[in-house]
């Protein structure tokens, strides 16, 4: 019985961190694809991508260089909080009054 509980705990923890890694990896891939499309106009580099299972997406340590300009500017962090449930609409997102399931 104890071995079963330990195995369940290990699978649960492994599943959590596996899902978190998978989400972060997919977000980084999609962000890289978008930034490649913007390459002729702007060069954007970032240090890391953070994605949580609660719906937060964040890019940290951004360095942005606009074409035709020598100077770069930096942004510490830019994020997006996605809705957790499907009961939010575009209008309720603007007012931050959507229901959580």
Backbone bond lengths (Angstrom), bond angles and torsions (degrees), N, CA, C in turn:
res aa  C-N    CA-C-N  psi(-1)  N-CA   C-N-CA  omega(-1)  CA-C   N-CA-C  phi
1 X - - - 1.449 - - 1.524 111.06 -
2 X 1.334 115.88 -42.73 1.462 119.71 -179.42 1.522 110.46 -64.56
3 X 1.340 117.14 -39.23 1.459 120.71 178.69 1.526 111.50 -63.44
4 X 1.316 115.93 -35.53 1.460 120.36 178.14 1.531 110.99 -65.90
5 X 1.318 117.45 -41.54 1.469 121.03 177.75 1.516 111.47 -65.68
6 X 1.337 116.68 -41.52 1.467 120.15 178.37 1.527 109.75 -64.00
7 X 1.329 117.02 -43.38 1.467 120.89 178.95 1.528 110.94 -62.41
8 X 1.325 117.77 -41.30 1.464 121.55 178.91 1.525 110.57 -64.86
9 X 1.339 116.89 -40.90 1.467 120.44 178.50 1.524 110.88 -65.08
10 X 1.330 116.68 -43.05 1.469 120.40 179.50 1.528 110.40 -63.51
11 X 1.342 116.91 -43.53 1.464 120.26 178.20 1.528 111.94 -64.36
12 X 1.314 116.99 -38.86 1.455 120.52 178.44 1.520 112.51 -64.38
13 X 1.326 115.91 -47.38 1.464 120.50 179.62 1.526 110.06 -65.59
14 X 1.335 116.24 -43.49 1.465 120.19 178.19 1.517 112.19 -62.53
15 X 1.320 116.83 -39.37 1.458 121.18 177.75 1.515 112.36 -65.07
16 X 1.335 116.13 -41.14 1.464 120.47 179.02 1.520 110.96 -61.75
17 X 1.344 116.72 -52.51 1.457 119.67 -177.69 1.525 111.69 -69.88
18 X 1.335 117.62 -31.45 1.459 120.37 175.65 1.519 111.37 -65.11
19 X 1.328 116.74 -44.10 1.464 120.53 178.02 1.518 111.05 -64.87
20 X 1.327 116.82 -41.11 1.471 120.74 179.10 1.524 110.42 -62.70
21 X 1.323 117.61 -45.20 1.461 121.00 178.78 1.521 110.63 -62.97
22 X 1.337 117.66 -43.03 1.456 121.65 -179.31 1.528 110.79 -61.45
23 X 1.331 117.35 -44.66 1.464 121.29 179.69 1.520 110.17 -62.46
24 X 1.332 118.15 -47.42 1.458 121.19 179.74 1.519 111.19 -61.55
25 X 1.316 117.17 -39.94 1.457 121.09 179.96 1.531 111.05 -64.15
26 X 1.342 116.78 -44.76 1.468 120.43 179.36 1.526 111.91 -65.89
27 X 1.325 117.57 -39.68 1.460 120.96 178.34 1.524 109.70 -63.90
28 X 1.320 117.78 -43.49 1.468 120.98 178.90 1.527 110.76 -63.26
29 X 1.333 118.23 -40.96 1.469 121.11 177.64 1.524 111.02 -61.34
30 X 1.317 117.28 -46.23 1.465 120.67 -179.45 1.520 111.91 -67.13
31 X 1.328 117.25 -38.64 1.462 120.77 176.96 1.523 110.29 -63.58
32 X 1.327 117.71 -42.79 1.466 120.98 177.50 1.526 111.15 -61.08
33 X 1.337 117.67 -39.28 1.467 121.22 179.19 1.526 111.06 -64.41
34 X 1.326 117.16 -41.74 1.465 120.76 178.38 1.526 110.51 -66.14
35 X 1.320 116.88 -42.51 1.461 120.18 -178.87 1.526 111.85 -67.44
36 X 1.340 118.18 -31.49 1.467 120.50 175.70 1.524 110.71 -64.61
37 X 1.317 117.95 -35.49 1.460 121.18 178.75 1.526 111.79 -69.26
38 X 1.318 117.40 -28.83 1.460 121.83 -179.65 1.531 112.17 -87.70
39 X 1.320 118.11 -3.45 1.465 123.47 -173.46 1.536 114.50 -51.88
40 X 1.336 121.06 -39.34 1.465 118.51 -179.32 1.532 113.45 -64.10
41 X 1.311 117.50 -23.45 1.454 121.28 -174.26 1.523 113.60 -104.71
42 X 1.324 115.94 -35.00 1.458 120.26 -174.79 1.530 108.84 -150.39
43 X 1.320 116.06 145.56 1.460 121.38 175.04 1.523 107.89 -110.82
44 X 1.313 116.62 120.77 1.459 121.96 -178.34 1.522 108.68 -120.63
45 X 1.319 115.15 128.70 1.464 121.36 173.94 1.526 107.59 -121.31
46 X 1.320 116.17 148.36 1.462 120.16 178.32 1.517 108.90 -138.02
47 X 1.341 114.72 153.62 1.462 120.52 -179.82 1.518 111.94 -81.17
48 X 1.339 115.95 -46.84 1.463 117.96 -178.30 1.517 110.82 -157.68
49 X 1.325 113.89 160.89 1.457 122.85 176.52 1.522 107.71 -115.65
50 X 1.325 116.31 135.24 1.458 121.87 177.48 1.528 107.46 -118.46
51 X 1.315 116.40 127.11 1.459 122.15 175.89 1.522 107.42 -134.74
52 X 1.317 116.44 126.52 1.458 120.31 -179.74 1.521 110.04 -107.57
53 X 1.313 115.91 161.54 1.462 120.88 177.61 1.527 111.68 -73.01
54 X 1.318 117.94 -10.52 1.463 122.25 177.95 1.524 112.16 -88.38
55 X 1.346 117.80 -0.28 1.457 120.86 174.54 1.514 115.85 102.96
56 X 1.311 118.96 9.91 1.465 120.38 178.81 1.525 109.39 -92.54
57 X 1.339 115.46 130.60 1.458 122.52 174.47 1.521 107.47 -120.48
58 X 1.333 116.77 132.70 1.460 119.85 -176.26 1.522 109.61 -148.17
59 X 1.333 116.26 137.03 1.460 122.38 171.35 1.526 106.59 -110.07
60 X 1.314 116.54 133.65 1.462 121.03 -176.05 1.522 110.36 -120.67
61 X 1.331 115.26 149.24 1.446 122.00 175.92 1.520 113.43 67.42
62 X 1.315 117.21 49.37 1.460 120.88 -178.85 1.522 111.09 -81.26
63 X 1.319 116.45 137.52 1.460 123.79 171.94 1.519 106.61 -122.75
64 X 1.325 116.26 124.10 1.462 121.30 -173.95 1.521 109.51 -121.19
65 X 1.336 114.96 128.60 1.458 121.77 176.33 1.523 107.76 -123.50
66 X 1.307 116.17 122.34 1.457 121.40 179.38 1.523 108.21 -88.43
67 X 1.335 115.68 138.90 1.464 120.33 179.07 1.521 110.00 -57.27
68 X 1.303 115.68 143.98 1.470 123.64 178.72 1.532 113.65 78.00
69 X 1.337 118.43 0.02 1.453 121.67 177.74 1.525 108.84 -121.78
70 X 1.321 116.76 144.61 1.457 120.58 -179.03 1.527 112.83 -85.46
71 X 1.311 116.45 -33.36 1.467 120.29 -175.96 1.521 111.77 -77.98
72 X 1.326 114.37 150.46 1.464 121.19 176.13 1.521 108.58 -118.22
73 X 1.294 116.77 156.61 1.460 119.44 172.13 1.513 108.54 -126.40
74 X 1.326 114.77 156.55 1.458 120.27 -175.45 1.529 110.55 -120.69
75 X 1.309 113.85 150.86 1.463 121.84 175.37 1.521 106.18 -128.11
76 X 1.324 116.83 126.65 1.461 120.48 -179.23 1.524 111.96 -63.11
77 X 1.324 116.91 -47.54 1.456 119.98 -175.43 1.524 109.38 -159.75
78 X 1.321 115.70 140.08 1.458 121.40 172.72 1.521 106.39 -134.99
79 X 1.350 115.83 132.90 1.454 118.56 -173.22 1.501 113.58 -136.71
80 X 1.329 113.43 167.92 1.451 122.70 178.95 1.514 107.59 -140.22
81 X 1.318 116.83 129.50 1.466 121.67 175.97 1.513 107.07 -103.20
82 X 1.315 117.16 112.84 1.457 120.82 -178.43 1.523 109.76 -87.84
83 X 1.323 116.76 153.54 1.466 118.67 177.92 1.522 110.25 -69.81
84 X 1.318 115.90 142.85 1.453 121.60 -178.99 1.520 111.10 -83.12
85 X 1.305 117.45 -37.06 1.465 120.38 -177.96 1.517 109.77 -112.61
86 X 1.326 115.36 168.07 1.459 120.41 179.61 1.524 112.11 -87.66
87 X 1.324 118.08 8.29 1.460 120.25 -178.50 1.525 112.35 -86.57
88 X 1.321 118.00 6.11 1.458 121.56 178.40 1.519 109.55 -99.41
89 X 1.297 116.60 139.49 1.458 121.10 173.89 1.524 108.15 -112.87
90 X 1.310 116.02 174.46 1.465 119.95 -178.71 1.517 110.54 -61.06
91 X 1.322 117.94 -40.89 1.460 119.95 -178.56 1.528 111.80 -68.02
92 X 1.339 118.37 -35.58 1.455 119.08 179.96 1.517 111.14 -76.10
93 X 1.343 117.99 -26.10 1.458 119.37 176.32 1.517 110.95 -65.39
94 X 1.334 116.82 -36.29 1.456 120.61 -179.07 1.525 111.03 -65.32
95 X 1.331 117.59 -31.67 1.458 120.57 -178.43 1.528 112.27 -100.23
96 X 1.335 116.92 0.37 1.473 122.19 178.79 1.524 112.79 56.95
97 X 1.322 116.96 39.88 1.453 119.18 -178.99 1.516 112.16 -123.44
98 X 1.318 117.20 37.90 1.467 118.60 -179.52 1.515 109.31 -90.12
99 X 1.342 114.54 152.37 1.466 121.16 -178.65 1.516 109.65 -82.36
100 X 1.302 116.84 141.34 1.465 123.05 174.90 1.513 108.48 -95.93
101 X 1.325 115.67 136.22 1.470 119.53 179.48 1.511 110.45 -85.07
